[in-house]
C-alpha cells in the first residue's frame, strides 16, 4: 500500500458538526429506526428536540449532506451546571470512525462556561457507551463517577436499569480537548 493510500485509510471521513434544526428531526428518527439498538422515540420527539433543545445537541453531516450521527441532550433544571446526553446515534456506514467521540467533543466545546459536568445514563450491557464516556473523562483528565440511577423496576417494560455517568468537573480547557 502506498503511503498516500495508508494515510487515506486512517483518515476519518469528513463531517461537519452543527446544532440540530427542526428539519433534522425526521432524519434523526429514521436513523434510530434503521440502526436498531437505540430506543426509538416518536418522530415528534426528534423534531421537538431539534427545534427546542438545539443548544444541547449536535448533528454530524457528511459531505454529501446525509445525517451521519447526532447527540440529543438537555440541561437538567435541577442541575444547570450539567449537560445530560440522552441519545447518541451513529449511522451504520459511519461506525468505527470515532464519530461518537467527535460529536461528544463538539457538544462539550459548544457549552457555556457554567456547564461543568457531562452526564449520561448507560445500561449495564452497553459496553460501547461505557467506553465512550470513560475514555472521554480519562482523556480530559477528569473523574468519571458511576452510580446507580434508574432501577429497572421504574420502567413499565423490560427496560434495563440505567447507571449514571457523571464526568467532570469540566473547565474551558477540558471541554475543548479531544
C-alpha positions as CSV (number, residue, x, y, z in Angstrom):
1,X,0.0,0.0,0.0
2,X,1.4,3.4,-0.9
3,X,1.9,6.0,1.8
4,X,-0.9,8.1,0.4
5,X,-3.3,5.1,0.4
6,X,-2.3,4.2,4.0
7,X,-2.9,7.8,5.1
8,X,-6.3,7.9,3.4
9,X,-7.3,4.6,5.1
10,X,-6.6,6.0,8.5
11,X,-8.2,9.4,8.0
12,X,-11.7,9.8,9.5
13,X,-14.4,10.7,7.0
14,X,-15.1,14.4,6.7
15,X,-18.2,15.5,8.6
16,X,-19.4,18.9,9.7
17,X,-20.8,19.4,13.2
18,X,-23.6,21.8,13.8
19,X,-26.6,22.4,16.0
20,X,-29.7,20.5,15.1
21,X,-32.6,22.2,13.3
22,X,-36.2,21.2,13.3
23,X,-35.8,19.8,9.7
24,X,-33.2,17.3,11.1
25,X,-35.8,15.7,13.3
26,X,-37.2,13.3,10.7
27,X,-33.7,12.2,9.7
28,X,-32.8,11.6,13.3
29,X,-35.9,9.5,13.8
30,X,-35.1,7.5,10.6
31,X,-31.6,6.9,11.7
32,X,-32.6,5.5,15.1
33,X,-35.2,3.3,13.4
34,X,-32.7,2.0,10.8
35,X,-29.8,1.4,13.1
36,X,-31.5,-0.5,15.9
37,X,-30.1,-0.8,19.3
38,X,-31.4,2.6,20.5
39,X,-34.8,3.2,21.9
40,X,-36.9,4.7,19.2
41,X,-38.8,7.8,20.4
42,X,-41.6,9.3,18.5
43,X,-40.9,11.4,15.4
44,X,-42.4,14.3,17.2
45,X,-39.8,14.0,20.0
46,X,-36.9,14.3,17.5
47,X,-38.4,17.3,15.7
48,X,-39.2,19.0,19.0
49,X,-35.7,18.2,20.4
50,X,-34.0,19.6,17.3
51,X,-36.1,22.7,17.5
52,X,-36.2,23.4,21.2
53,X,-33.0,21.8,22.6
54,X,-30.5,22.6,19.8
55,X,-28.1,24.1,22.3
56,X,-27.6,20.7,23.9
57,X,-27.4,18.7,20.8
58,X,-25.2,18.2,17.8
59,X,-25.6,16.6,14.4
60,X,-22.8,15.3,12.1
61,X,-23.5,15.9,8.4
62,X,-21.5,14.1,5.7
63,X,-20.0,16.0,2.7
64,X,-23.0,14.8,0.7
65,X,-25.5,16.2,3.2
66,X,-26.5,12.9,4.8
67,X,-27.0,12.7,8.6
68,X,-24.0,10.7,9.8
69,X,-25.0,10.9,13.5
70,X,-26.4,13.0,16.3
71,X,-26.4,13.6,20.0
72,X,-29.6,14.5,21.8
73,X,-29.3,16.1,25.3
74,X,-30.6,18.6,27.7
75,X,-29.7,20.7,30.7
76,X,-31.5,19.2,33.8
77,X,-33.4,22.1,35.5
78,X,-32.1,20.9,38.9
79,X,-28.5,20.7,37.7
80,X,-28.0,23.7,35.4
81,X,-24.2,23.2,35.5
82,X,-24.6,19.8,33.6
83,X,-25.3,18.8,30.1
84,X,-27.1,15.4,30.0
85,X,-26.6,13.2,26.9
86,X,-29.8,11.3,26.2
87,X,-29.0,9.6,23.0
88,X,-26.0,9.1,20.7
89,X,-26.8,7.8,17.3
90,X,-24.3,6.9,14.6
91,X,-25.2,5.8,11.1
92,X,-24.1,2.3,10.3
93,X,-21.9,3.5,7.5
94,X,-20.0,5.8,9.9
95,X,-19.3,3.2,12.7
96,X,-15.8,2.6,13.8
97,X,-14.7,6.0,12.7
98,X,-14.7,7.7,16.2
99,X,-17.8,9.7,15.3
100,X,-19.5,9.4,18.6
101,X,-16.4,10.8,20.4
102,X,-16.0,13.6,17.9
103,X,-19.7,14.6,18.3
104,X,-19.3,14.5,22.1
105,X,-16.2,16.7,21.8
106,X,-18.1,19.1,19.6
107,X,-21.1,19.2,22.0
108,X,-18.9,20.0,25.0
109,X,-16.9,22.6,23.2
110,X,-20.2,24.4,22.4
111,X,-21.4,24.5,26.0
112,X,-21.4,27.7,28.1
113,X,-18.8,28.2,30.8
114,X,-21.3,27.3,33.6
115,X,-21.5,23.8,32.3
116,X,-19.1,21.9,34.4
117,X,-20.4,18.3,34.2
118,X,-21.3,15.9,31.4
119,X,-23.9,13.3,32.4
120,X,-25.4,10.3,30.7
121,X,-27.1,7.1,31.7
122,X,-25.9,3.8,30.3
123,X,-27.5,0.3,30.7
124,X,-25.1,-2.3,32.1
125,X,-24.9,-4.2,28.8
126,X,-23.9,-1.1,26.7
127,X,-20.1,-1.6,26.6
128,X,-19.6,0.9,23.7
129,X,-21.2,3.8,25.6
130,X,-19.4,3.0,28.8
131,X,-16.1,3.1,26.9
132,X,-17.1,6.3,25.2
133,X,-17.8,8.2,28.5
134,X,-14.9,6.6,30.4
135,X,-12.4,7.5,27.7
136,X,-13.7,11.0,27.4
137,X,-13.2,11.6,31.1
138,X,-9.7,9.9,31.0
139,X,-8.6,12.0,28.0
140,X,-9.8,15.2,29.7
141,X,-8.0,14.3,33.0
142,X,-11.3,14.5,35.0
143,X,-13.3,12.0,37.1
144,X,-15.9,9.7,35.8
145,X,-18.3,8.8,38.6
146,X,-20.6,5.9,38.0
147,X,-23.6,5.2,40.2
148,X,-27.0,3.5,40.2
149,X,-29.6,6.0,38.9
150,X,-32.8,4.5,37.4
151,X,-33.7,1.0,38.5
152,X,-35.3,-1.5,36.1
153,X,-38.4,-1.5,38.4
154,X,-39.2,2.1,37.4
155,X,-39.9,1.1,33.8
156,X,-43.2,-0.5,32.6
157,X,-41.5,-2.8,30.2
158,X,-38.4,-5.0,30.2
159,X,-36.0,-2.0,30.2
160,X,-32.7,-2.5,31.9
161,X,-31.5,-0.3,34.8
162,X,-29.6,2.8,33.8
163,X,-26.4,3.8,35.6
164,X,-25.4,7.5,35.8
165,X,-22.1,8.5,34.4
166,X,-21.1,12.0,35.8
167,X,-17.9,13.4,34.2
168,X,-16.0,16.4,35.4
169,X,-15.7,19.0,36.7
170,X,-15.0,20.4,33.3
171,X,-13.4,23.7,32.6
172,X,-12.9,25.5,29.3
173,X,-9.7,23.7,28.6
174,X,-11.1,20.2,29.3
175,X,-14.3,20.9,27.3
176,X,-12.1,21.7,24.3
177,X,-9.9,18.7,24.5
178,X,-10.3,15.6,22.3
